[in-house]
Amino acid sequence: MTNRKYRHLFFDLDNTLWDFNLNSYHALKENFVWYRLDLQLFDRFYEIYILHNERLWELYRQNGNEKR
């Protein structure tokens, strides 16, 4: 039996240990600041991001089988 040393450990953090939506909000806003984008547009951008992100997660949960 060999002793394995793991370099990385990955586990699901989505709303388990931290607030995924709040983290996404701050990460995306930080990118707006970093790239010097107009912060007045951020809230609208984030609304659109949430709509698309939720749709894509639903599609993922359906194994890519989109409802028609």
Secondary structure by P-SEA (a helix, b strand, c coil): cbbbbbcbbbbbcccccccaaaaaaaaaaaaaaaacccccaaaaaaaaaaaaaaaaaaaaaacccccc
